[in-house]
Amino acid sequence: MTAVSTSRKDEFLDRLKPGERTVKELPYGGYLFLEHDVPFLMIYRDIPEDKGTIRLARTGASYLIVVKDNFNYFKDFLKELTEKMSARFGSFIILEIFSGESTSTEFVIKGPSHKLPVSLEVLIKELEKVESRKYGGKVLSARIEKSKQRQHKADQALCSIKEIKDCGGTLIGLEVPPVYRNSDGNVYPLYFRKFRKGFAAGIHKAVFEFIRVQTSSDLESFAALGKRKIHEEVFKIDRVLTAIESSYQFLLLVSPVNIQSMRECFFETNFQELQGYHYRLLPLDPDILKRKLYNLRIDEIDDPAIAFLFDEKREEIDQQLTMLKERGSKNFFYRSIRLYQGLDKKIIVEAKMILNNIPEDTFQEKIKTLDAKAFGKLAEDEFNFFRAQASDFSSKIHIREDVNIMMVSKGELYLPADYTLTHAEASALIQHEVGTHALTYYNGSQQPLTQLSQGLADYDSLQEGIAVLSEYLINGLTGNRLRTLAGRVIAGEALLNGASFREVFNLLYSTYGFSKEPAFNITSRIFQGGGFLKDIIYLKGLVELRDYLIEGGDLEFLLAGKFALKHVPMIKDLTDRGLLQSPKIKPRYLDDVGFKERMNKLKQGMSLSQMV
């Protein structure tokens, strides 16, 4: 690092303004990342061959990297910084971390347990939750060591306990067991990610207890002690991930282009003859995209939450690219099981209850008075409703001959040219496709991380759950619609059990009373690509969302972008840190006169069949 003039080393310390940060190279190779609103600093002494430990220090909102040379400079600097921060907040906590012996499996906390009983108890509890190595028999523990020495035993103290105390600060030392590297000093990359995540959460929760009790800080959550700034390299990785996924339209590429002729042939031959699926040519080389995908240095991202989300997404894109190569094969089906995670008995039971309790309304099928153009006009009206909230909303509608299902891709609405539906279905599908999928794409596009528009890994289930819930919230969820979602689950179960196309069709047509059109549509979708289980997630997502809302979850929060329910804690964490924002545009149904009443009924635990 470039040396900095030391003629007035503390000059910037006189300008610590609320809401700002200082990111600065210090003299002699030091480095400071300081959030002005956080009365906490993590310190690490840069030691050669101490691999991994410096990255633990960088997980905090504020950290100081010092070097052993020019010791007096860093001592004076730390005292002045402590004085400034404690004068503002009433107190300031400093945590110096260092690695223990190579064979250690114990966190050793060096601090005044009698003065900080709650904070240090929390620290012990959380550090003992840090995941141990799966292989190698490592079991981690934590203890407090009453000692006036807060640094590594071989090092000189940066400042004495009294010096820090006189400046208004509290100093704690933490010896970290270096179980994240082997005997040669090389880091286990996969395990290190898990270790770092647990370590960061433990530190932040413990320090928050100190800040809440001992300082005047208005921080509302321990999440605010995480990093509040996304490094430019993280943005670059985010943009590349998005560019790779945006270079292909997965759903479009696994959808057949000859579905109309397949349907005609199947019906004309009395459900006996089935044409083969034909797909669009791939406009990409999956292997080249995979090479770009794995050139991304996600392992070097210091924010554990973002690193986890990106790594998870990379694996999902890898799965999709492999599936595109394997369209029409049994391998496509096997990867589909992995991508959509199969079915559990709870969802199958819900599906069968719906089909047994709700008969098909064949009259609805005869009054489909709206065509694709008329539906497109309704969708455009909804787009204008969004533009009133955000003038830069720019989604478009595409009516195409080569599309067999209505869908939203990259925020754009695609309609089959021969699509027909009833007015009731149209109102429901407007909120499903536009009020959910197009809306969350736009809200995600307004986030600093573009992955929130494309969708984090496994986002589909929650997306479809919200979309179906929106149909209920406008009183537009019909028995036929719910039967379709249940039929998809039954078809998925049959496919998983080895059933053929005709066997699945007959199961729906003869056993569960579907008319031939919906029975064919469900079956053809579940078999496209070679066996595509995406359709099971609609009912699965609705059940999971209902349970989330019953437990007090916030629906509006879920509209900030495309993510899964499992991501909610991480999205809240990133939002609390100011790295993400609340939804910019909101759906029409939130202001519907019957919204609260319908939501209350759902939260009371109503069954899915009662939603129609």
Buried (B, 14 or more C-beta within 10 A) or exposed (E): EEEEEEEEBBEEBEEBEEEEBBEEBBBBBBBBBBBBBBBBBBBBBBBEEBBBBBBBBBBBBBBBBBBEEBBEBBBEBBBBBBBBBBEBBEBBBBBBBBBBEEEBBBBBBBBBBEEBEEBBBBBBEBBBEBBBBEEEEBEBEBEBBEEEEBBBEEBEBBBBBEBBBEBBBBBBBBBBBBBBBEEEEEBBEEBBBBBBBBBBBBBBBBBBBBBBEBBEBEBEBBBBBBBBBBBEEBEEBBEBBBEBBEEBBBBBBBBBBBBBEBBEBBEEEEBEEBBEBEBBEEEBEBEEBBEEBEEBEBBEBBBBBBBBBBBBBBBBBBBBBBBBBBBBBEBBBBBBBEBBEBBEEEBBEBBBBBBEBBEBEEEBBEEBEBBBEBBBEBBBEBBEBBBEEEEEBEBEBEBEEBBBBBBBBBBBBBBBEEBBBBBBBBBBBBBBBBBBBBBBBBBBBBBBBBBBBBBBBBBBBBBBBBBBBBBBBBBBBBBBBBBBBBBBBBBBBBBBEEBEBBEBBBBBBEEBBBEBEBBBBBBBBBBBBBBBBBBBBBBBBBBBBBEBBEEEBEBEEBBBBBBBBBBBEBBBBBBBBEBBBEBBBBBBBBEBEEBEEBBEEBBEEBEBBEBB
